[in-house]
Every structure is written in structure tokens, then in C-alpha cells.
Amino acid sequence: MDAIINAPHEFEVTPDIVDAYARDGAVMLEQPFGPEWIDGLEQAIQDIFRRYENGTYPGDIFNQDGRFEITGAIGFHPFVRRWALESRAAEFVGRVIGCKTVRLYTDKDIAFGKRGTTENATIGATSFHIDGSAWGFLGEHIPSFWLALSDVGMTKGPLVVAAGSHKKMDRLILPSPNNPDDEVAEGFLPYAAMREFLDRHDFPMKIFPARRGDVVVLNPLVVHGSIPMREAGFRVALSTRWLGEDARWRAAPIQPGSAPYAGEFAEGSPPSDEFFPVIWDSERGNVSKLTGAEARHTLTERKGKMVYKEFSRVETQNYAKIDA
Ligand SMILES: O=C(O)CCC(=O)C(=O)O
């Protein structure tokens, strides 16, 4: 069955894609998966949402102001897990970021959904942020692999990226739910620095309207967010996180992203095989079955209530021209 799902689709990561990722910190892969994967993933996300609504989802879902976030779908749903471990996702990651070994950043997947209504369609935008400051690892090889599971056109909350911002991010700007009164660990800046950073550099803003099945790969240091929904309806994208070769554990006192493993690894150590099994390597291809990756998925971190408050927001629409 894997062969059937993977076979008819011959997507290849070209040198242009690799160059655009290195230059902009984000690149689109157009339709890299066969339709069976996309249909199955969309179905799985709908299943999860239904179970959440009827009270049988074992985790929790952030669901507020027309926006929902399903975390841990890989741990919960066999089809999503199968896609993560057996599709070409890990290979595409490795080829885009230039790594020979790719591991799953276990438990860090989030499906970002927005639901606009006719009364108030202008909702649900993701404020500008970088992903890297929320992770328990430091490194450039910790990309997000954002896969549209509905059309995410210009009016349906597309991603927007400050192109090239990853190259200027010498200290990591903390995410907006970080309390500004908390002490800021060495090497980080409070979220308040985001606006000043964007104003100082005046990066070109690149919007990625996507068709269902398109992927955007994001560097962990690139500033990105999404435009508000401007049309009633629904959009959803599954963002999975991966680890390449330079990721090193940092036991820094950092916010939610570094849990639940905090304290379990030595500062500076590479991802352990037990928690973050190798999914793909360039010589053997997909090795998830050999590395026991199937066994290593939990909803441990995600069992708690999913609530968060943003202390301040840098709104994407103040920087990206969306009327064109
Ligand atoms: O889809 C969105 O609105 C946000 C996605 C995002 O920030 C991510 O994948 O890291």
C-alpha cells in the first residue's frame, strides 16, 4: 500500500528550491504528495475535530476566536503517524535543508485551523513569530513543514514570511505568549523586540497562497505568520517539525515548547534515538521501520488544557500588502 501511495507522484526537490530556502528562509513545494496522502490526512484532521467536539479526543485542542490548533495528531491518529513515518516528507525535509539524516521532532506537530463566518471573516491570523525560540533544541536544522489540507488562498489566511529574516536573527525573539515580566534567558530577546526587528530591516514580505496539498518549508529563525481570513469558510494546514544534523538540546529555561523532555537530556546533546528516531537517511531512504519510530509517539505533553494568551501581537497585515 505504501508503494501505491508513494509511487505515482514523482516530485523532486530541485536546486532552485534549495537556493530559495537558503535565501528566503521559506520555500513552497508544489503538490509533493499523491492525493491519497492528502485525502487521508484531511480526513484524519476532521476525525480528530469530531472527536474533540464529542468529548472523546484524549488531548485538548486550542479553540478560540475562530482559530483552532490540534497538537499531537501524529501521536493520536494512525494515518497521520503513517504519513509522518512512511511518506516522503522526511526525505523532502532532508533535501531542502541539506541534511543526510532527518528525525521527527516528536510531539511538536500542530494543525492550524481557522473558521471565518460571514459576520466576522477577518479573524484567526497568526501573529509574527519565529518557531526556533519555542523549541527545546538550538540549530538551523529544525524546520517546520507546513502542509495545506485545504486551499489556503489569499483570502483564506495564507502564510506570510519576512524573506531573509533568518539571516539577521542573531538572538532568538521569544514567542508572543511569553510573559514579558519573566526573565529573558541569555541568547533570547523578549517578544517586544519583534516590531523593532522588522522595522529596522524592512524585509520583503512574501505571501504564500497555497493550494490544498502544497507545502511551505520554514527555517526555524524566519519571521512568519498568517494573514487573517478575509472570507467566510475554513482553512487548515498541518505543520510538522523535523530535526536535521545540527540540532542540539538546550536546557534553557524556556517556555512551553521545550517541555516535556526538559531535564532529560544534557545541554548540547544531539537528539536521542529513543525520543527522536531517525525517519530518513540519504543512503538507505526511509528507515522509520528499522529505527522503531512507530513506538515513539505520545500525547504526554498535550494532555493538559490548551490555553494560551498572547501578551502582545505584531500583526502580519500591518506589514504585508494584501489588497493586490
Ligand atoms: O498556519 C498558520 O497560521 C501558522 C503556521 C505557523 O506558524 C507554523 O507552522 O509554524
PDBQT file of the ligand as one rigid body, heavy atoms in Angstrom, charges set to zero:
ROOT
HETATM    1  O1  LIG A 401      -0.885  28.405   9.672  1.00  0.00    +0.000 OA
HETATM    2  C1  LIG A 401      -0.678  29.329  10.460  1.00  0.00    +0.000 C 
HETATM    3  O2  LIG A 401      -1.483  30.239  10.665  1.00  0.00    +0.000 OA
HETATM    4  C2  LIG A 401       0.604  29.416  11.221  1.00  0.00    +0.000 C 
HETATM    5  C3  LIG A 401       1.612  28.366  10.931  1.00  0.00    +0.000 C 
HETATM    6  C4  LIG A 401       2.872  28.502  11.707  1.00  0.00    +0.000 C 
HETATM    7  O3  LIG A 401       3.146  29.500  12.339  1.00  0.00    +0.000 OA
HETATM    8  C5  LIG A 401       3.819  27.376  11.721  1.00  0.00    +0.000 C 
HETATM    9  O4  LIG A 401       3.606  26.386  11.037  1.00  0.00    +0.000 OA
HETATM   10  O5  LIG A 401       4.813  27.486  12.459  1.00  0.00    +0.000 OA
ENDROOT
TORSDOF 0
